[in-house]
Every structure is written in C-alpha cells, then in structure tokens.
C-alpha cells in the first residue's frame, strides 16, 4: 500500500479514530525505532565498523566458550570502577 493510499483511507475515518491511528503509529515508532522518528535518521555503520562486527562474530563462532554472561560483565565493570551494584 502506498503512502497516499494509506492517507486516503485514514481521511475516511472519523476524527476520533484518526487520533487512535495517530497514537498507534506513535506507539509503533517508539517500539521499533526507540523514539527515532525516522529509520533513515539511524547512522549507517562504516565499512570498518562492519568489518569489526564480522570479526567479533567469527571469533565467537570459532570459540563460543570464550564469552561471559551479561551478569559477569556487569560485575567486572562494577568492580573495575569501584561502583556499588544496585542488585
């Protein structure tokens, strides 16, 4: 469905339902784009960043036992920076 077709259909709705559609669209934007109004505003990864992500993923595939849990990471960072763990 094109943008203009969608707008035409929304225009046919009563004003109260148009507000509901607007609220739902706002909900979807927040859910999927974390409040960013347009996915086009997301910064593109550089080739260097993509290569680094690929390298890290391959490293994980080669040795999945080398990872740590998120809890272990939190504990290490809290200890390293002498922070109190709120948990």
mmCIF file as gemmi writes it, N, C-alpha and C atoms, coordinates in Angstrom:
data_model
loop_
_atom_site.group_PDB
_atom_site.id
_atom_site.type_symbol
_atom_site.label_atom_id
_atom_site.label_alt_id
_atom_site.label_comp_id
_atom_site.label_asym_id
_atom_site.label_entity_id
_atom_site.label_seq_id
_atom_site.pdbx_PDB_ins_code
_atom_site.Cartn_x
_atom_site.Cartn_y
_atom_site.Cartn_z
_atom_site.occupancy
_atom_site.B_iso_or_equiv
_atom_site.pdbx_formal_charge
_atom_site.auth_seq_id
_atom_site.auth_asym_id
_atom_site.pdbx_PDB_model_num
ATOM 1 N N . UNK Axp A 1 ? 0.853 -1.163 0 1 0 ? 1 A 1
ATOM 2 C CA . UNK Axp A 1 ? 0 0 0 1 0 ? 1 A 1
ATOM 3 C C . UNK Axp A 1 ? 0.903 1.232 0 1 0 ? 1 A 1
ATOM 4 N N . UNK Axp A 2 ? 0.58 2.169 -0.826 1 0 ? 2 A 1
ATOM 5 C CA . UNK Axp A 2 ? 1.367 3.395 -0.909 1 0 ? 2 A 1
ATOM 6 C C . UNK Axp A 2 ? 0.978 4.354 0.209 1 0 ? 2 A 1
ATOM 7 N N . UNK Axp A 3 ? 1.824 5.321 0.435 1 0 ? 3 A 1
ATOM 8 C CA . UNK Axp A 3 ? 1.56 6.335 1.456 1 0 ? 3 A 1
ATOM 9 C C . UNK Axp A 3 ? 0.262 7.086 1.148 1 0 ? 3 A 1
ATOM 10 N N . UNK Axp A 4 ? 0.071 7.435 -0.122 1 0 ? 4 A 1
ATOM 11 C CA . UNK Axp A 4 ? -1.135 8.195 -0.481 1 0 ? 4 A 1
ATOM 12 C C . UNK Axp A 4 ? -2.397 7.352 -0.274 1 0 ? 4 A 1
ATOM 13 N N . UNK Axp A 5 ? -2.344 6.049 -0.558 1 0 ? 5 A 1
ATOM 14 C CA . UNK Axp A 5 ? -3.5 5.184 -0.319 1 0 ? 5 A 1
ATOM 15 C C . UNK Axp A 5 ? -3.815 5.107 1.174 1 0 ? 5 A 1
ATOM 16 N N . UNK Axp A 6 ? -2.772 5.006 1.963 1 0 ? 6 A 1
ATOM 17 C CA . UNK Axp A 6 ? -2.967 4.948 3.409 1 0 ? 6 A 1
ATOM 18 C C . UNK Axp A 6 ? -3.59 6.248 3.919 1 0 ? 6 A 1
ATOM 19 N N . UNK Axp A 7 ? -3.099 7.366 3.457 1 0 ? 7 A 1
ATOM 20 C CA . UNK Axp A 7 ? -3.645 8.664 3.87 1 0 ? 7 A 1
ATOM 21 C C . UNK Axp A 7 ? -5.104 8.788 3.465 1 0 ? 7 A 1
ATOM 22 N N . UNK Axp A 8 ? -5.431 8.341 2.258 1 0 ? 8 A 1
ATOM 23 C CA . UNK Axp A 8 ? -6.825 8.394 1.8 1 0 ? 8 A 1
ATOM 24 C C . UNK Axp A 8 ? -7.732 7.58 2.719 1 0 ? 8 A 1
ATOM 25 N N . UNK Axp A 9 ? -7.286 6.402 3.116 1 0 ? 9 A 1
ATOM 26 C CA . UNK Axp A 9 ? -8.094 5.556 4 1 0 ? 9 A 1
ATOM 27 C C . UNK Axp A 9 ? -8.238 6.187 5.38 1 0 ? 9 A 1
ATOM 28 N N . UNK Axp A 10 ? -7.161 6.749 5.897 1 0 ? 10 A 1
ATOM 29 C CA . UNK Axp A 10 ? -7.23 7.4 7.207 1 0 ? 10 A 1
ATOM 30 C C . UNK Axp A 10 ? -8.17 8.59 7.158 1 0 ? 10 A 1
ATOM 31 N N . UNK Axp A 11 ? -8.138 9.339 6.063 1 0 ? 11 A 1
ATOM 32 C CA . UNK Axp A 11 ? -9.031 10.501 5.914 1 0 ? 11 A 1
ATOM 33 C C . UNK Axp A 11 ? -10.511 10.112 5.931 1 0 ? 11 A 1
ATOM 34 N N . UNK Axp A 12 ? -10.829 8.891 5.571 1 0 ? 12 A 1
ATOM 35 C CA . UNK Axp A 12 ? -12.213 8.434 5.582 1 0 ? 12 A 1
ATOM 36 C C . UNK Axp A 12 ? -12.719 8.136 6.993 1 0 ? 12 A 1
ATOM 37 N N . UNK Axp A 13 ? -11.819 7.971 7.924 1 0 ? 13 A 1
ATOM 38 C CA . UNK Axp A 13 ? -12.201 7.641 9.297 1 0 ? 13 A 1
ATOM 39 C C . UNK Axp A 13 ? -12.712 8.871 10.038 1 0 ? 13 A 1
ATOM 40 N N . UNK Axp A 14 ? -13.583 8.658 11.015 1 0 ? 14 A 1
ATOM 41 C CA . UNK Axp A 14 ? -13.994 9.772 11.873 1 0 ? 14 A 1
ATOM 42 C C . UNK Axp A 14 ? -12.768 10.3 12.634 1 0 ? 14 A 1
ATOM 43 N N . UNK Axp A 15 ? -12.838 11.543 13.032 1 0 ? 15 A 1
ATOM 44 C CA . UNK Axp A 15 ? -11.711 12.208 13.675 1 0 ? 15 A 1
ATOM 45 C C . UNK Axp A 15 ? -11.211 11.456 14.91 1 0 ? 15 A 1
ATOM 46 N N . UNK Axp A 16 ? -12.132 10.907 15.696 1 0 ? 16 A 1
ATOM 47 C CA . UNK Axp A 16 ? -11.71 10.174 16.906 1 0 ? 16 A 1
ATOM 48 C C . UNK Axp A 16 ? -10.868 8.953 16.538 1 0 ? 16 A 1
ATOM 49 N N . UNK Axp A 17 ? -11.247 8.273 15.477 1 0 ? 17 A 1
ATOM 50 C CA . UNK Axp A 17 ? -10.461 7.116 15.047 1 0 ? 17 A 1
ATOM 51 C C . UNK Axp A 17 ? -9.136 7.548 14.425 1 0 ? 17 A 1
ATOM 52 N N . UNK Axp A 18 ? -9.111 8.695 13.783 1 0 ? 18 A 1
ATOM 53 C CA . UNK Axp A 18 ? -7.855 9.212 13.238 1 0 ? 18 A 1
ATOM 54 C C . UNK Axp A 18 ? -6.851 9.454 14.375 1 0 ? 18 A 1
ATOM 55 N N . UNK Axp A 19 ? -7.363 9.928 15.516 1 0 ? 19 A 1
ATOM 56 C CA . UNK Axp A 19 ? -6.49 10.127 16.673 1 0 ? 19 A 1
ATOM 57 C C . UNK Axp A 19 ? -5.941 8.79 17.174 1 0 ? 19 A 1
ATOM 58 N N . UNK Axp A 20 ? -6.786 7.771 17.159 1 0 ? 20 A 1
ATOM 59 C CA . UNK Axp A 20 ? -6.335 6.443 17.575 1 0 ? 20 A 1
ATOM 60 C C . UNK Axp A 20 ? -5.263 5.916 16.625 1 0 ? 20 A 1
ATOM 61 N N . UNK Axp A 21 ? -5.448 6.133 15.337 1 0 ? 21 A 1
ATOM 62 C CA . UNK Axp A 21 ? -4.451 5.711 14.355 1 0 ? 21 A 1
ATOM 63 C C . UNK Axp A 21 ? -3.133 6.442 14.621 1 0 ? 21 A 1
ATOM 64 N N . UNK Axp A 22 ? -3.24 7.725 14.885 1 0 ? 22 A 1
ATOM 65 C CA . UNK Axp A 22 ? -2.039 8.516 15.185 1 0 ? 22 A 1
ATOM 66 C C . UNK Axp A 22 ? -1.324 7.984 16.418 1 0 ? 22 A 1
ATOM 67 N N . UNK Axp A 23 ? -2.077 7.669 17.456 1 0 ? 23 A 1
ATOM 68 C CA . UNK Axp A 23 ? -1.484 7.116 18.672 1 0 ? 23 A 1
ATOM 69 C C . UNK Axp A 23 ? -0.806 5.778 18.39 1 0 ? 23 A 1
ATOM 70 N N . UNK Axp A 24 ? -1.455 4.955 17.577 1 0 ? 24 A 1
ATOM 71 C CA . UNK Axp A 24 ? -0.882 3.65 17.267 1 0 ? 24 A 1
ATOM 72 C C . UNK Axp A 24 ? 0.399 3.786 16.444 1 0 ? 24 A 1
ATOM 73 N N . UNK Axp A 25 ? 0.409 4.703 15.51 1 0 ? 25 A 1
ATOM 74 C CA . UNK Axp A 25 ? 1.614 4.944 14.716 1 0 ? 25 A 1
ATOM 75 C C . UNK Axp A 25 ? 2.751 5.409 15.635 1 0 ? 25 A 1
ATOM 76 N N . UNK Axp A 26 ? 2.412 6.28 16.571 1 0 ? 26 A 1
ATOM 77 C CA . UNK Axp A 26 ? 3.411 6.757 17.548 1 0 ? 26 A 1
ATOM 78 C C . UNK Axp A 26 ? 3.958 5.592 18.364 1 0 ? 26 A 1
ATOM 79 N N . UNK Axp A 27 ? 3.07 4.694 18.785 1 0 ? 27 A 1
ATOM 80 C CA . UNK Axp A 27 ? 3.475 3.508 19.528 1 0 ? 27 A 1
ATOM 81 C C . UNK Axp A 27 ? 4.442 2.66 18.7 1 0 ? 27 A 1
ATOM 82 N N . UNK Axp A 28 ? 4.103 2.424 17.436 1 0 ? 28 A 1
ATOM 83 C CA . UNK Axp A 28 ? 4.969 1.612 16.574 1 0 ? 28 A 1
ATOM 84 C C . UNK Axp A 28 ? 6.339 2.256 16.363 1 0 ? 28 A 1
ATOM 85 N N . UNK Axp A 29 ? 6.357 3.558 16.179 1 0 ? 29 A 1
ATOM 86 C CA . UNK Axp A 29 ? 7.641 4.25 16.017 1 0 ? 29 A 1
ATOM 87 C C . UNK Axp A 29 ? 8.504 4.093 17.261 1 0 ? 29 A 1
ATOM 88 N N . UNK Axp A 30 ? 7.89 4.261 18.415 1 0 ? 30 A 1
ATOM 89 C CA . UNK Axp A 30 ? 8.655 4.113 19.657 1 0 ? 30 A 1
ATOM 90 C C . UNK Axp A 30 ? 9.116 2.682 19.868 1 0 ? 30 A 1
ATOM 91 N N . UNK Axp A 31 ? 8.262 1.741 19.553 1 0 ? 31 A 1
ATOM 92 C CA . UNK Axp A 31 ? 8.604 0.337 19.756 1 0 ? 31 A 1
ATOM 93 C C . UNK Axp A 31 ? 9.727 -0.101 18.837 1 0 ? 31 A 1
ATOM 94 N N . UNK Axp A 32 ? 9.652 0.256 17.586 1 0 ? 32 A 1
ATOM 95 C CA . UNK Axp A 32 ? 10.604 -0.257 16.598 1 0 ? 32 A 1
ATOM 96 C C . UNK Axp A 32 ? 11.792 0.646 16.339 1 0 ? 32 A 1
ATOM 97 N N . UNK Axp A 33 ? 11.653 1.93 16.628 1 0 ? 33 A 1
ATOM 98 C CA . UNK Axp A 33 ? 12.748 2.849 16.337 1 0 ? 33 A 1
ATOM 99 C C . UNK Axp A 33 ? 13.185 3.617 17.569 1 0 ? 33 A 1
ATOM 100 N N . UNK Axp A 34 ? 12.758 3.175 18.746 1 0 ? 34 A 1
ATOM 101 C CA . UNK Axp A 34 ? 13.169 3.771 20.014 1 0 ? 34 A 1
ATOM 102 C C . UNK Axp A 34 ? 12.974 5.28 20.041 1 0 ? 34 A 1
ATOM 103 N N . UNK Axp A 35 ? 11.853 5.738 19.518 1 0 ? 35 A 1
ATOM 104 C CA . UNK Axp A 35 ? 11.551 7.157 19.54 1 0 ? 35 A 1
ATOM 105 C C . UNK Axp A 35 ? 12.157 7.929 18.4 1 0 ? 35 A 1
ATOM 106 N N . UNK Axp A 36 ? 13.04 7.299 17.644 1 0 ? 36 A 1
ATOM 107 C CA . UNK Axp A 36 ? 13.643 7.962 16.498 1 0 ? 36 A 1
ATOM 108 C C . UNK Axp A 36 ? 12.559 8.104 15.436 1 0 ? 36 A 1
ATOM 109 N N . UNK Axp A 37 ? 12.23 9.308 15.027 1 0 ? 37 A 1
ATOM 110 C CA . UNK Axp A 37 ? 11.081 9.498 14.141 1 0 ? 37 A 1
ATOM 111 C C . UNK Axp A 37 ? 11.23 8.861 12.77 1 0 ? 37 A 1
ATOM 112 N N . UNK Axp A 38 ? 12.44 8.576 12.367 1 0 ? 38 A 1
ATOM 113 C CA . UNK Axp A 38 ? 12.622 8.006 11.043 1 0 ? 38 A 1
ATOM 114 C C . UNK Axp A 38 ? 13.808 7.054 11.045 1 0 ? 38 A 1
ATOM 115 N N . UNK Axp A 39 ? 13.609 5.832 10.552 1 0 ? 39 A 1
ATOM 116 C CA . UNK Axp A 39 ? 14.736 4.911 10.499 1 0 ? 39 A 1
ATOM 117 C C . UNK Axp A 39 ? 15.856 5.444 9.612 1 0 ? 39 A 1
ATOM 118 N N . UNK Axp A 40 ? 15.537 6.354 8.709 1 0 ? 40 A 1
ATOM 119 C CA . UNK Axp A 40 ? 16.562 6.939 7.85 1 0 ? 40 A 1
ATOM 120 C C . UNK Axp A 40 ? 17.53 7.793 8.661 1 0 ? 40 A 1
ATOM 121 N N . UNK Axp A 41 ? 17.109 8.232 9.859 1 0 ? 41 A 1
ATOM 122 C CA . UNK Axp A 41 ? 17.972 9.028 10.717 1 0 ? 41 A 1
ATOM 123 C C . UNK Axp A 41 ? 19.016 8.176 11.439 1 0 ? 41 A 1
ATOM 124 N N . UNK Axp A 42 ? 18.865 6.868 11.372 1 0 ? 42 A 1
ATOM 125 C CA . UNK Axp A 42 ? 19.833 5.983 12.003 1 0 ? 42 A 1
ATOM 126 C C . UNK Axp A 42 ? 21.163 6.118 11.272 1 0 ? 42 A 1
ATOM 127 N N . UNK Axp A 43 ? 22.241 6.297 12.011 1 0 ? 43 A 1
ATOM 128 C CA . UNK Axp A 43 ? 23.538 6.404 11.332 1 0 ? 43 A 1
ATOM 129 C C . UNK Axp A 43 ? 23.935 5.068 10.711 1 0 ? 43 A 1
ATOM 130 N N . UNK Axp A 44 ? 24.479 5.134 9.539 1 0 ? 44 A 1
ATOM 131 C CA . UNK Axp A 44 ? 24.952 3.93 8.854 1 0 ? 44 A 1
ATOM 132 C C . UNK Axp A 44 ? 26.276 3.499 9.466 1 0 ? 44 A 1
ATOM 133 N N . UNK Axp A 45 ? 26.495 2.21 9.537 1 0 ? 45 A 1
ATOM 134 C CA . UNK Axp A 45 ? 27.782 1.713 10.002 1 0 ? 45 A 1
ATOM 135 C C . UNK Axp A 45 ? 28.818 1.929 8.912 1 0 ? 45 A 1
ATOM 136 N N . UNK Axp A 46 ? 30.026 2.258 9.346 1 0 ? 46 A 1
ATOM 137 C CA . UNK Axp A 46 ? 31.115 2.391 8.376 1 0 ? 46 A 1
ATOM 138 C C . UNK Axp A 46 ? 31.58 0.994 7.982 1 0 ? 46 A 1
ATOM 139 N N . UNK Axp A 47 ? 32.329 0.894 6.916 1 0 ? 47 A 1
ATOM 140 C CA . UNK Axp A 47 ? 32.867 -0.403 6.494 1 0 ? 47 A 1
ATOM 141 C C . UNK Axp A 47 ? 33.783 -0.967 7.578 1 0 ? 47 A 1
ATOM 142 N N . UNK Axp A 48 ? 34.509 -0.082 8.241 1 0 ? 48 A 1
ATOM 143 C CA . UNK Axp A 48 ? 35.391 -0.513 9.331 1 0 ? 48 A 1
ATOM 144 C C . UNK Axp A 48 ? 34.592 -1.107 10.485 1 0 ? 48 A 1
ATOM 145 N N . UNK Axp A 49 ? 33.48 -0.469 10.831 1 0 ? 49 A 1
ATOM 146 C CA . UNK Axp A 49 ? 32.632 -0.988 11.908 1 0 ? 49 A 1
ATOM 147 C C . UNK Axp A 49 ? 32.01 -2.329 11.515 1 0 ? 49 A 1
ATOM 148 N N . UNK Axp A 50 ? 31.574 -2.441 10.27 1 0 ? 50 A 1
ATOM 149 C CA . UNK Axp A 50 ? 31.013 -3.712 9.799 1 0 ? 50 A 1
ATOM 150 C C . UNK Axp A 50 ? 32.052 -4.817 9.855 1 0 ? 50 A 1
ATOM 151 N N . UNK Axp A 51 ? 33.277 -4.495 9.43 1 0 ? 51 A 1
ATOM 152 C CA . UNK Axp A 51 ? 34.36 -5.486 9.446 1 0 ? 51 A 1
ATOM 153 C C . UNK Axp A 51 ? 34.655 -5.922 10.881 1 0 ? 51 A 1
ATOM 154 N N . UNK Axp A 52 ? 34.642 -4.968 11.824 1 0 ? 52 A 1
ATOM 155 C CA . UNK Axp A 52 ? 34.9 -5.299 13.227 1 0 ? 52 A 1
ATOM 156 C C . UNK Axp A 52 ? 33.798 -6.19 13.788 1 0 ? 52 A 1
ATOM 157 N N . UNK Axp A 53 ? 32.554 -5.901 13.464 1 0 ? 53 A 1
ATOM 158 C CA . UNK Axp A 53 ? 31.446 -6.754 13.906 1 0 ? 53 A 1
ATOM 159 C C . UNK Axp A 53 ? 31.565 -8.156 13.308 1 0 ? 53 A 1
ATOM 160 N N . UNK Axp A 54 ? 31.915 -8.232 12.038 1 0 ? 54 A 1
ATOM 161 C CA . UNK Axp A 54 ? 32.114 -9.539 11.397 1 0 ? 54 A 1
ATOM 162 C C . UNK Axp A 54 ? 33.242 -10.306 12.069 1 0 ? 54 A 1
ATOM 163 N N . UNK Axp A 55 ? 34.345 -9.595 12.386 1 0 ? 55 A 1
ATOM 164 C CA . UNK Axp A 55 ? 35.487 -10.238 13.041 1 0 ? 55 A 1
ATOM 165 C C . UNK Axp A 55 ? 35.077 -10.783 14.407 1 0 ? 55 A 1
ATOM 166 N N . UNK Axp A 56 ? 34.354 -9.973 15.176 1 0 ? 56 A 1
ATOM 167 C CA . UNK Axp A 56 ? 33.929 -10.401 16.515 1 0 ? 56 A 1
ATOM 168 C C . UNK Axp A 56 ? 32.958 -11.575 16.444 1 0 ? 56 A 1
ATOM 169 N N . UNK Axp A 57 ? 32.076 -11.539 15.48 1 0 ? 57 A 1
ATOM 170 C CA . UNK Axp A 57 ? 31.123 -12.643 15.327 1 0 ? 57 A 1
ATOM 171 C C . UNK Axp A 57 ? 31.856 -13.93 14.952 1 0 ? 57 A 1
ATOM 172 N N . UNK Axp A 58 ? 32.814 -13.817 14.052 1 0 ? 58 A 1
ATOM 173 C CA . UNK Axp A 58 ? 33.587 -15.008 13.656 1 0 ? 58 A 1
ATOM 174 C C . UNK Axp A 58 ? 34.385 -15.535 14.841 1 0 ? 58 A 1
ATOM 175 N N . UNK Axp A 59 ? 34.932 -14.634 15.643 1 0 ? 59 A 1
ATOM 176 C CA . UNK Axp A 59 ? 35.669 -15.038 16.842 1 0 ? 59 A 1
ATOM 177 C C . UNK Axp A 59 ? 34.751 -15.814 17.783 1 0 ? 59 A 1
ATOM 178 N N . UNK Axp A 60 ? 33.523 -15.341 17.926 1 0 ? 60 A 1
ATOM 179 C CA . UNK Axp A 60 ? 32.551 -16.053 18.751 1 0 ? 60 A 1
ATOM 180 C C . UNK Axp A 60 ? 32.237 -17.437 18.169 1 0 ? 60 A 1
ATOM 181 N N . UNK Axp A 61 ? 32.025 -17.496 16.846 1 0 ? 61 A 1
ATOM 182 C CA . UNK Axp A 61 ? 31.72 -18.782 16.22 1 0 ? 61 A 1
ATOM 183 C C . UNK Axp A 61 ? 32.862 -19.772 16.393 1 0 ? 61 A 1
ATOM 184 N N . UNK Axp A 62 ? 34.084 -19.265 16.318 1 0 ? 62 A 1
ATOM 185 C CA . UNK Axp A 62 ? 35.255 -20.13 16.456 1 0 ? 62 A 1
ATOM 186 C C . UNK Axp A 62 ? 35.44 -20.625 17.885 1 0 ? 62 A 1
ATOM 187 N N . UNK Axp A 63 ? 35 -19.826 18.864 1 0 ? 63 A 1
ATOM 188 C CA . UNK Axp A 63 ? 35.203 -20.192 20.257 1 0 ? 63 A 1
ATOM 189 C C . UNK Axp A 63 ? 34.051 -19.654 21.123 1 0 ? 63 A 1
ATOM 190 N N . UNK Axp A 64 ? 32.876 -20.265 21.046 1 0 ? 64 A 1
ATOM 191 C CA . UNK Axp A 64 ? 31.722 -19.757 21.799 1 0 ? 64 A 1
ATOM 192 C C . UNK Axp A 64 ? 31.894 -19.835 23.314 1 0 ? 64 A 1
ATOM 193 N N . UNK Axp A 65 ? 32.805 -20.672 23.793 1 0 ? 65 A 1
ATOM 194 C CA . UNK Axp A 65 ? 33.023 -20.79 25.233 1 0 ? 65 A 1
ATOM 195 C C . UNK Axp A 65 ? 33.82 -19.616 25.8 1 0 ? 65 A 1
ATOM 196 N N . UNK Axp A 66 ? 34.306 -18.745 24.932 1 0 ? 66 A 1
ATOM 197 C CA . UNK Axp A 66 ? 35.103 -17.613 25.403 1 0 ? 66 A 1
ATOM 198 C C . UNK Axp A 66 ? 34.24 -16.452 25.883 1 0 ? 66 A 1
ATOM 199 N N . UNK Axp A 67 ? 32.933 -16.569 25.792 1 0 ? 67 A 1
ATOM 200 C CA . UNK Axp A 67 ? 32.052 -15.467 26.187 1 0 ? 67 A 1
ATOM 201 C C . UNK Axp A 67 ? 31.755 -15.506 27.678 1 0 ? 67 A 1
ATOM 202 N N . UNK Axp A 68 ? 31.24 -14.381 28.178 1 0 ? 68 A 1
ATOM 203 C CA . UNK Axp A 68 ? 30.797 -14.31 29.574 1 0 ? 68 A 1
ATOM 204 C C . UNK Axp A 68 ? 29.355 -13.807 29.571 1 0 ? 68 A 1
ATOM 205 N N . UNK Axp A 69 ? 28.669 -14.057 30.656 1 0 ? 69 A 1
ATOM 206 C CA . UNK Axp A 69 ? 27.272 -13.614 30.755 1 0 ? 69 A 1
ATOM 207 C C . UNK Axp A 69 ? 27.228 -12.107 30.986 1 0 ? 69 A 1
ATOM 208 N N . UNK Axp A 70 ? 26.076 -11.533 30.75 1 0 ? 70 A 1
ATOM 209 C CA . UNK Axp A 70 ? 25.902 -10.101 30.987 1 0 ? 70 A 1
ATOM 210 C C . UNK Axp A 70 ? 26.077 -9.791 32.477 1 0 ? 70 A 1
ATOM 211 N N . UNK Axp A 71 ? 25.656 -10.704 33.331 1 0 ? 71 A 1
ATOM 212 C CA . UNK Axp A 71 ? 25.834 -10.505 34.781 1 0 ? 71 A 1
ATOM 213 C C . UNK Axp A 71 ? 27.312 -10.464 35.142 1 0 ? 71 A 1
ATOM 214 N N . UNK Axp A 72 ? 28.092 -11.364 34.555 1 0 ? 72 A 1
ATOM 215 C CA . UNK Axp A 72 ? 29.528 -11.368 34.815 1 0 ? 72 A 1
ATOM 216 C C . UNK Axp A 72 ? 30.177 -10.084 34.314 1 0 ? 72 A 1
ATOM 217 N N . UNK Axp A 73 ? 29.749 -9.621 33.161 1 0 ? 73 A 1
ATOM 218 C CA . UNK Axp A 73 ? 30.264 -8.357 32.632 1 0 ? 73 A 1
ATOM 219 C C . UNK Axp A 73 ? 29.947 -7.207 33.58 1 0 ? 73 A 1
ATOM 220 N N . UNK Axp A 74 ? 28.699 -7.146 34.044 1 0 ? 74 A 1
ATOM 221 C CA . UNK Axp A 74 ? 28.309 -6.094 34.995 1 0 ? 74 A 1
ATOM 222 C C . UNK Axp A 74 ? 29.176 -6.149 36.245 1 0 ? 74 A 1
ATOM 223 N N . UNK Axp A 75 ? 29.359 -7.348 36.781 1 0 ? 75 A 1
ATOM 224 C CA . UNK Axp A 75 ? 30.156 -7.494 37.997 1 0 ? 75 A 1
ATOM 225 C C . UNK Axp A 75 ? 31.593 -7.035 37.781 1 0 ? 75 A 1
ATOM 226 N N . UNK Axp A 76 ? 32.174 -7.404 36.667 1 0 ? 76 A 1
ATOM 227 C CA . UNK Axp A 76 ? 33.553 -6.984 36.37 1 0 ? 76 A 1
ATOM 228 C C . UNK Axp A 76 ? 33.664 -5.468 36.254 1 0 ? 76 A 1
ATOM 229 N N . UNK Axp A 77 ? 32.69 -4.857 35.567 1 0 ? 77 A 1
ATOM 230 C CA . UNK Axp A 77 ? 32.736 -3.397 35.405 1 0 ? 77 A 1
ATOM 231 C C . UNK Axp A 77 ? 32.507 -2.684 36.731 1 0 ? 77 A 1
ATOM 232 N N . UNK Axp A 78 ? 31.587 -3.209 37.537 1 0 ? 78 A 1
ATOM 233 C CA . UNK Axp A 78 ? 31.329 -2.6 38.838 1 0 ? 78 A 1
ATOM 234 C C . UNK Axp A 78 ? 32.59 -2.663 39.699 1 0 ? 78 A 1
ATOM 235 N N . UNK Axp A 79 ? 33.252 -3.79 39.67 1 0 ? 79 A 1
ATOM 236 C CA . UNK Axp A 79 ? 34.477 -3.956 40.455 1 0 ? 79 A 1
ATOM 237 C C . UNK Axp A 79 ? 35.584 -3.049 39.906 1 0 ? 79 A 1
ATOM 238 N N . UNK Axp A 80 ? 35.751 -3.026 38.6 1 0 ? 80 A 1
ATOM 239 C CA . UNK Axp A 80 ? 36.808 -2.228 37.974 1 0 ? 80 A 1
ATOM 240 C C . UNK Axp A 80 ? 36.672 -0.747 38.321 1 0 ? 80 A 1
ATOM 241 N N . UNK Axp A 81 ? 35.444 -0.248 38.32 1 0 ? 81 A 1
ATOM 242 C CA . UNK Axp A 81 ? 35.213 1.172 38.555 1 0 ? 81 A 1
ATOM 243 C C . UNK Axp A 81 ? 34.749 1.47 39.985 1 0 ? 81 A 1
ATOM 244 N N . UNK Axp A 82 ? 34.883 0.482 40.851 1 0 ? 82 A 1
ATOM 245 C CA . UNK Axp A 82 ? 34.535 0.633 42.276 1 0 ? 82 A 1
ATOM 246 C C . UNK Axp A 82 ? 33.134 1.208 42.465 1 0 ? 82 A 1
ATOM 247 N N . UNK Axp A 83 ? 32.187 0.627 41.771 1 0 ? 83 A 1
ATOM 248 C CA . UNK Axp A 83 ? 30.797 1.062 41.873 1 0 ? 83 A 1
ATOM 249 C C . UNK Axp A 83 ? 29.998 0.069 42.695 1 0 ? 83 A 1
ATOM 250 N N . UNK Axp A 84 ? 28.953 0.554 43.318 1 0 ? 84 A 1
ATOM 251 C CA . UNK Axp A 84 ? 28.065 -0.312 44.093 1 0 ? 84 A 1
ATOM 252 C C . UNK Axp A 84 ? 27.049 -0.943 43.157 1 0 ? 84 A 1
ATOM 253 N N . UNK Axp A 85 ? 26.888 -2.235 43.239 1 0 ? 85 A 1
ATOM 254 C CA . UNK Axp A 85 ? 25.918 -2.966 42.429 1 0 ? 85 A 1
ATOM 255 C C . UNK Axp A 85 ? 24.541 -2.809 43.054 1 0 ? 85 A 1
ATOM 256 N N . UNK Axp A 86 ? 23.58 -2.188 42.338 1 0 ? 86 A 1
ATOM 257 C CA . UNK Axp A 86 ? 22.239 -1.964 42.902 1 0 ? 86 A 1
ATOM 258 C C . UNK Axp A 86 ? 21.417 -3.232 43.049 1 0 ? 86 A 1
ATOM 259 N N . UNK Axp A 87 ? 21.863 -4.36 42.487 1 0 ? 87 A 1
ATOM 260 C CA . UNK Axp A 87 ? 21.087 -5.609 42.569 1 0 ? 87 A 1
ATOM 261 C C . UNK Axp A 87 ? 21.101 -6.189 43.935 1 0 ? 87 A 1
